[in-house]
Amino acid sequence: MADLQNGGSPAMLKPFFDEESTVTYCVGMLMDAGLVFLSDTRTNAGVDQINTFRKMSVFEQPGERILVLLSAGNLAITQAVVSLLHERQAKEGESLLNAPNMFEAVRHVGDCLREVHRRDAASLRAFGIDFNASFLLGGQITGEAPRLFNLYAAGNFVEASIDTPYFQVGESKYGKPILDRIFTWGSPLQEAAQCALISMDSTLKSNLSVGMPLDLMCYPRDSFSGERCLRIGSDDPYFKSLHEAWGARIKQAFAGLPGLNWEQCASL
Amino acid sequence: MADLQNGGSPAMLKPFFDEESTVTYCVGMLMDAGLVFLSDTRTNAGVDQINTFRKMSVFEQPGERILVLLSAGNLAITQAVVSLLHERQAKEGESLLNAPNMFEAVRHVGDCLREVHRRDAASLRAFGIDFNASFLLGGQITGEAPRLFNLYAAGNFVEASIDTPYFQVGESKYGKPILDRIFTWGSPLQEAAQCALISMDSTLKSNLSVGMPLDLMCYPRDSFSGERCLRIGSDDPYFKSLHEAWGARIKQAFAGLPGLNWEQCASL
């Protein structure tokens, strides 16, 4: 509630020249058992333009590789990058589908992002619009273990590891505490997916700019298959039951906490 | 983990001219039963200058009024405002201790903040430093119910209500979901204090710029007394037990959630 001064969201104060923005929530998780990806689909360009776009793109050669790309930021930029990835695949044969490894794949996404930057950044600047885009790219290519990268607007990137096994983009803070408490490199896939959904549920509850439906992908290591991929709508019975169970269980967890005892603590 | 690009914190990249900053975490809660205030004490001016300052000031006439001021932002600004409040009280007799009501009291804080702005803002701007300060002022003056205000850097303010019963300043997002799930206007004081401590615990876990010890004030309505005021150190046995119990109970709550069933959900 610290941002009442700005009407809840900076975007809400700009009635004109509003670019569609995906300042929303995506999380990618890397673990021994595989990968989990979750994104919302909300975009907005001001208070009266709330739209739904897919932020998860899947590039798959069944049995050989799968790559999942999540995006956040200015929708025109992130869509241009995804279109360019498809166009280069069709025209030049350079593609996420034939990159020799994940490192080359994420470099390729960075190259496409830099091409969009060269084309669009100056024009955006003329309208006072930042070149705001970030991506998560994760997946597995035969011969490698699953890998996960966080790609910045400048086209450079960092890689997840056993010590830093997840990345978030967008409205990341609301949903970070539950990830920090529950998720580890050793988590089973299903538990990681539940943790991602709870993290999303906390974000949905505290921030209006993030919205249903959700796109969820669970990738079991060495399966080279994207079949565990779901779109979760607002009336999805599983997400509803998870939402309600978590709300109730948090209240229970809270109710059983040790009571505050004034006498035990030193006075100021 | 979205800010690895910036080394975890923008402040960490600026080795010189770093102003001591209290971008940390404070929460103020208004409810039927009274008021709760919680602040951390961490300030920093770059990665190697981590200090502890009190961010909670109490102005009290026992039996007649109590006002609690929490601050976030540039420490030089917020300290100047608090010093000015004390100086005006000594010199001019205009004071939080004789304001006729909470509305006039928060206006008085706003006036002091604006005086600091007139004196310092241009000099700060010359060093590229924003005039960054915000305050929570809450309390009760005889003749009124308890009230709580969120004061912005411009000296204007909003008031908490039954619909918006809490304000946060500083690193607010990590600790917001638990407040949204647990705290209401009807919460008992002790429960609200526990909720504030859990909210702080989540923030401490996810953000290094927030740090112990904590200052906690619980104000029972119509008590006109600040005696329920604690400093909670990092080895405080109650906070330790709360931290451990919450960590364990969150894991329990999570472990009992309904399992993810791929078959029940529609395919993408």
Interface residues (C-beta under 8 A of the other chain):
Chain A: M1 A2 L4 Q5 S134 N150 Y152 N156 V158 T164 Y166 F167 Q168 V169 G170 E171 S172 K173 Y174 G175 K176 P177 I178 D180 R181 I182 Q190 E191 A193 Q194 C195 L197 I198 S202 T203 K205 S206 D215 R228 C229 L230 R231 I232 G233 D236 P237 Y238 S241 L242 A245 W246 G247 R249 I250 K251 Q252 A253 F254 G256 L257 P258 G259 L260 N261 W262 Q264 C265 A266 S267 L268
Chain B: M1 A2 L4 Q5 S134 N150 Y152 N156 V158 T164 Y166 F167 Q168 V169 G170 E171 S172 K173 Y174 G175 K176 P177 I178 D180 R181 I182 Q190 E191 A193 Q194 C195 L197 I198 S202 T203 K205 S206 D215 R228 C229 L230 R231 I232 G233 D236 P237 Y238 S241 L242 A245 W246 G247 R249 I250 K251 Q252 A253 F254 G256 L257 P258 G259 L260 N261 W262 Q264 C265 A266 S267 L268
